Amino acid sequence: MTSKLSKEQENMLDAATFRRFLNHLDNNKDVQNIDLMILANFCRNCLGKWYKAEADKLNIQVTDEEAKERIYGMPYNDWKINHQVPATEEQMKAFNAKK
């Protein structure tokens, strides 16, 4: 970085940016996880796993479900029922082509 941010300022900005990113995902529920995987090689589930892994590193007790709920803004099963649609044939072809 060119500016001299303190570690506290950097952490505050990182946290604020992460919250903004989660809000953006929440406001764009039509973007399916498979779309994210095809375009960016990660999805909301990946974020949940990363969140859980960082909690584990810091000895903070967070379950897999709690991590997913933080990312999805609701229990994962509720999100799947209300917002996840079956992948199209085209999405599956694009996803499988990346493997």
CYANA upper distance limits for C-alpha pairs under 8 A (distance plus 0.5 A):
  5 LEU  CA      9 GLN  CA      6.30
  5 LEU  CA     10 GLU  CA      6.53
  6 SER  CA     10 GLU  CA      6.66
  7 LYS  CA     11 ASN  CA      6.57
  8 GLU  CA     12 MET  CA      6.61
  9 GLN  CA     13 LEU  CA      6.63
 10 GLU  CA     14 ASP  CA      6.52
 11 ASN  CA     15 ALA  CA      6.50
 12 MET  CA     16 ALA  CA      6.58
 13 LEU  CA     17 THR  CA      6.47
 14 ASP  CA     18 PHE  CA      6.61
 15 ALA  CA     19 ARG  CA      6.68
 16 ALA  CA     20 ARG  CA      6.66
 17 THR  CA     21 PHE  CA      6.60
 18 PHE  CA     22 LEU  CA      6.70
 19 ARG  CA     23 ASN  CA      6.63
 20 ARG  CA     24 HIS  CA      6.61
 21 PHE  CA     25 LEU  CA      6.79
 22 LEU  CA     26 ASP  CA      6.58
 22 LEU  CA     71 ILE  CA      6.92
 22 LEU  CA     72 TYR  CA      8.33
 23 ASN  CA     27 ASN  CA      6.60
 24 HIS  CA     28 ASN  CA      6.76
 25 LEU  CA     29 LYS  CA      6.83
 25 LEU  CA     31 VAL  CA      8.34
 26 ASP  CA     72 TYR  CA      7.46
 26 ASP  CA     73 GLY  CA      7.66
 29 LYS  CA     83 HIS  CA      6.93
 30 ASP  CA     83 HIS  CA      7.61
 31 VAL  CA     35 ASP  CA      6.93
 31 VAL  CA     36 LEU  CA      7.82
 32 GLN  CA     36 LEU  CA      7.13
 32 GLN  CA     84 GLN  CA      7.13
 32 GLN  CA     85 VAL  CA      8.13
 33 ASN  CA     37 MET  CA      6.68
 33 ASN  CA     43 CYS  CA      5.59
 33 ASN  CA     44 ARG  CA      6.84
 33 ASN  CA     45 ASN  CA      8.33
 34 ILE  CA     38 ILE  CA      6.58
 34 ILE  CA     43 CYS  CA      7.78
 34 ILE  CA     87 ALA  CA      7.70
 34 ILE  CA     91 GLN  CA      7.51
 34 ILE  CA     95 PHE  CA      7.71
 35 ASP  CA     39 LEU  CA      6.66
 35 ASP  CA     91 GLN  CA      7.72
 36 LEU  CA     40 ALA  CA      5.94
 36 LEU  CA     41 ASN  CA      7.05
 36 LEU  CA     42 PHE  CA      6.46
 36 LEU  CA     43 CYS  CA      5.74
 37 MET  CA     41 ASN  CA      4.69
 37 MET  CA     42 PHE  CA      5.29
 37 MET  CA     43 CYS  CA      6.08
 37 MET  CA     95 PHE  CA      7.64
 38 ILE  CA     91 GLN  CA      8.30
 38 ILE  CA     94 ALA  CA      6.97
 38 ILE  CA     95 PHE  CA      5.83
 38 ILE  CA     98 LYS  CA      7.70
 42 PHE  CA     46 CYS  CA      6.21
 42 PHE  CA     47 LEU  CA      8.08
 43 CYS  CA     47 LEU  CA      7.00
 44 ARG  CA     48 GLY  CA      6.81
 44 ARG  CA     68 LYS  CA      8.32
 44 ARG  CA     71 ILE  CA      7.04
 44 ARG  CA     72 TYR  CA      7.62
 45 ASN  CA     49 LYS  CA      6.79
 45 ASN  CA     68 LYS  CA      7.24
 46 CYS  CA     50 TRP  CA      6.65
 47 LEU  CA     51 TYR  CA      6.51
 47 LEU  CA     68 LYS  CA      8.41
 47 LEU  CA     71 ILE  CA      7.31
 48 GLY  CA     52 LYS  CA      6.69
 48 GLY  CA     64 ASP  CA      7.82
 48 GLY  CA     67 ALA  CA      5.53
 48 GLY  CA     68 LYS  CA      5.20
 48 GLY  CA     70 ARG  CA      8.03
 48 GLY  CA     71 ILE  CA      6.42
 49 LYS  CA     53 ALA  CA      6.58
 49 LYS  CA     64 ASP  CA      7.73
 49 LYS  CA     67 ALA  CA      7.68
 49 LYS  CA     68 LYS  CA      8.19
 50 TRP  CA     54 GLU  CA      6.68
 51 TYR  CA     55 ALA  CA      6.75
 51 TYR  CA     67 ALA  CA      6.53
 52 LYS  CA     56 ASP  CA      6.67
 52 LYS  CA     62 VAL  CA      6.83
 52 LYS  CA     63 THR  CA      7.56
 52 LYS  CA     64 ASP  CA      6.82
 52 LYS  CA     67 ALA  CA      6.17
 53 ALA  CA     57 LYS  CA      6.80
 54 GLU  CA     58 LEU  CA      6.86
 55 ALA  CA     59 ASN  CA      6.56
 55 ALA  CA     60 ILE  CA      5.34
 55 ALA  CA     61 GLN  CA      7.21
 55 ALA  CA     62 VAL  CA      6.93
 56 ASP  CA     60 ILE  CA      6.33
 56 ASP  CA     61 GLN  CA      7.47
 56 ASP  CA     62 VAL  CA      8.10
 62 VAL  CA     66 GLU  CA      6.50
 62 VAL  CA     67 ALA  CA      6.92
 63 THR  CA     67 ALA  CA      6.72
 64 ASP  CA     68 LYS  CA      6.78
 65 GLU  CA     69 GLU  CA      6.58
 65 GLU  CA     75 PRO  CA      7.78
 65 GLU  CA     76 TYR  CA      7.72
 66 GLU  CA     70 ARG  CA      6.73
 66 GLU  CA     75 PRO  CA      8.41
 67 ALA  CA     71 ILE  CA      7.01
 68 LYS  CA     72 TYR  CA      6.44
 68 LYS  CA     75 PRO  CA      7.59
 68 LYS  CA     76 TYR  CA      6.60
 69 GLU  CA     73 GLY  CA      5.83
 69 GLU  CA     74 MET  CA      5.39
 69 GLU  CA     75 PRO  CA      5.31
 69 GLU  CA     76 TYR  CA      6.46
 70 ARG  CA     74 MET  CA      7.68
 72 TYR  CA     76 TYR  CA      7.02
 72 TYR  CA     79 TRP  CA      7.44
 74 MET  CA     78 ASP  CA      7.15
 74 MET  CA     79 TRP  CA      7.03
 75 PRO  CA     79 TRP  CA      6.96
 76 TYR  CA     80 LYS  CA      6.73
 77 ASN  CA     81 ILE  CA      6.69
 78 ASP  CA     82 ASN  CA      6.57
 79 TRP  CA     83 HIS  CA      5.96
 79 TRP  CA     84 GLN  CA      7.32
 80 LYS  CA     84 GLN  CA      5.17
 80 LYS  CA     85 VAL  CA      8.37
 87 ALA  CA     91 GLN  CA      6.44
 87 ALA  CA     92 MET  CA      6.94
 88 THR  CA     92 MET  CA      6.79
 89 GLU  CA     93 LYS  CA      6.68
 90 GLU  CA     94 ALA  CA      6.71
 91 GLN  CA     95 PHE  CA      6.51
 92 MET  CA     96 ASN  CA      6.45
 93 LYS  CA     97 ALA  CA      6.52
 94 ALA  CA     98 LYS  CA      7.13
 95 PHE  CA     99 LYS  CA      7.67
